[in-house]
Amino acid sequence: MLASTESARPGLALLPLSLALAIMLALSVYPPLVVGRSGHADHPGLMLLCWSMSAGFTRGVGLCPKNQLAGALLSGWACLLTLGLAIARFALVF
């Protein structure tokens, strides 16, 4: 029984983890990345980036929330989707 539960757990996922690390480093090294032409931060875009980073770290280190909603919001697909939405947002705003 123990072997079957251990094999059902996800392990490290390198793509979401590397995306989360890249977002973290980019925002730490160059915060003006999320500042628009007006000189103000784009809060919806920043929220999407932070969500993508959180989902990437959660899925990347192998955590799997028991709650289905939390699992969906912090999955690898959520990481990619929110990163794509953030990129689209910044492409439209900037």
C-alpha positions in Angstrom: 0.0 0.0 0.0 2.8 2.4 0.8 4.5 1.9 -2.5 1.3 2.7 -4.4 0.8 6.0 -2.5 4.4 7.1 -3.0 4.2 6.4 -6.8 1.0 8.5 -7.1 2.7 11.6 -5.7 4.2 13.9 -8.2 8.0 14.5 -8.1 9.9 17.6 -9.2 8.6 19.3 -12.3 11.5 21.2 -13.9 9.6 23.3 -16.3 7.2 25.0 -13.8 10.1 25.3 -11.2 12.4 26.9 -13.7 9.7 29.3 -14.9 9.0 30.3 -11.2 12.7 30.9 -10.6 13.0 32.9 -13.8 10.0 35.1 -12.8 11.4 35.5 -9.3 14.8 36.6 -10.5 13.4 38.9 -13.2 11.2 40.7 -10.8 13.9 40.9 -8.2 16.6 42.2 -10.5 14.5 44.4 -12.7 11.3 45.6 -11.0 10.5 48.2 -13.8 9.6 45.2 -15.9 6.0 45.6 -14.7 5.9 49.4 -14.9 3.8 50.8 -17.8 4.4 53.9 -19.9 2.5 56.0 -17.3 5.1 55.1 -14.7 2.7 53.1 -12.6 2.8 49.4 -11.9 0.4 47.2 -13.9 -1.3 45.4 -11.0 -3.4 42.9 -12.9 -0.3 41.9 -14.9 1.8 41.6 -11.7 -0.9 39.5 -10.1 -0.8 37.1 -13.0 3.0 36.9 -12.8 2.9 36.3 -9.1 0.2 33.6 -9.5 2.3 31.9 -12.2 5.3 32.1 -9.9 3.3 30.6 -7.0 1.9 27.8 -9.1 5.3 27.1 -10.6 6.9 26.8 -7.2 4.1 24.7 -5.8 4.0 22.2 -8.7 7.8 22.5 -9.3 8.7 21.1 -5.9 6.1 18.4 -6.1 3.4 19.6 -3.8 0.0 18.4 -4.6 -2.9 20.1 -2.7 -5.7 17.8 -1.6 -8.3 20.4 -2.3 -9.3 20.1 -6.0 -9.7 23.9 -6.4 -6.3 24.6 -4.9 -4.8 21.8 -6.9 -6.2 23.3 -10.1 -5.1 26.9 -9.3 -1.6 25.8 -8.4 -1.0 23.2 -11.1 1.6 23.3 -13.9 -1.1 24.2 -16.4 -2.1 27.1 -14.3 1.5 28.3 -14.2 1.7 28.2 -18.0 -1.7 29.7 -18.5 -1.2 32.6 -16.2 2.3 33.3 -17.6 0.7 33.4 -21.1 -2.0 35.8 -19.9 0.6 38.0 -18.2 2.7 38.2 -21.4 -0.5 39.0 -23.4 -1.4 41.7 -20.8 2.0 43.3 -21.0 2.0 43.1 -24.8 -1.3 45.0 -24.8 -0.5 47.5 -22.1 3.1 48.4 -23.0 
